Amino acid sequence: MSIISHDAPDYPVMNLAAAQRGREIHRDCGDECDAHRYYENLVPKLEVAAREVKPLRGTWNIWGGPQ
């Protein structure tokens, strides 16, 4: 059994996958849940940011070689 806090995190969530998991956990919570409001607002912003990020030309990805 896990305990879920309904408070918004006290640190900025910058990872899209983590934000999506948080939104899924609090999906059934009402608007009185701080975490629900936080993740519902955050996920669309991170999705837009993820679409706009392009790899820099000439950069090196340590897992996949040169870009």
C-alpha positions as CSV (number, residue, x, y, z in Angstrom):
1,M,0.0,0.0,0.0
2,S,1.4,3.4,-0.9
3,I,0.5,6.8,0.4
4,I,-0.1,9.5,-2.1
5,S,0.3,13.1,-1.1
6,H,-2.2,15.5,-2.7
7,D,0.1,18.5,-2.3
8,A,1.9,19.9,-5.3
9,P,5.6,18.9,-5.3
10,D,8.0,21.3,-3.5
11,Y,10.5,21.1,-6.4
12,P,10.0,21.8,-10.1
13,V,9.2,18.8,-12.1
14,M,11.0,19.2,-15.5
15,N,10.7,15.6,-16.8
16,L,7.7,15.0,-19.1
17,A,7.4,11.3,-18.2
18,A,7.4,12.0,-14.5
19,A,4.8,14.8,-14.9
20,Q,2.6,12.4,-17.0
21,R,2.9,9.8,-14.2
22,G,1.9,12.4,-11.6
23,R,-1.1,13.5,-13.8
24,E,-2.2,9.8,-14.1
25,I,-1.9,9.2,-10.4
26,H,-4.1,12.3,-9.6
27,R,-6.5,11.9,-12.7
28,D,-9.5,11.0,-10.5
29,C,-8.9,13.8,-7.9
30,G,-11.0,16.9,-7.9
31,D,-9.8,20.5,-8.3
32,E,-9.3,20.7,-4.6
33,C,-6.2,18.5,-5.1
34,D,-3.1,20.7,-5.5
35,A,-1.2,18.0,-7.2
36,H,-4.0,17.4,-9.8
37,R,-4.0,21.1,-10.7
38,Y,-0.2,21.3,-10.8
39,Y,0.2,18.3,-13.2
40,E,-2.8,19.2,-15.3
41,N,-1.2,22.6,-15.9
42,L,2.3,21.4,-16.3
43,V,2.0,18.4,-18.7
44,P,0.8,20.4,-21.7
45,K,3.6,23.0,-21.2
46,L,6.2,20.2,-21.1
47,E,4.7,18.5,-24.2
48,V,5.1,21.7,-26.2
49,A,8.6,22.2,-24.9
50,A,9.5,18.6,-25.9
51,R,8.2,19.1,-29.4
52,E,10.2,22.3,-29.9
53,V,13.6,20.9,-28.7
54,K,15.9,19.9,-31.5
55,P,19.3,18.3,-31.2
56,L,22.2,20.8,-31.7
57,R,24.2,20.1,-34.9
58,G,27.5,18.7,-34.1
59,T,26.7,17.6,-30.6
60,W,27.6,14.2,-29.2
61,N,25.1,12.0,-27.6
62,I,27.1,9.7,-25.2
63,W,24.6,6.9,-25.8
64,G,24.1,7.1,-29.5
65,G,27.2,8.7,-31.0
66,P,27.4,11.9,-33.0
67,Q,24.2,13.8,-33.9
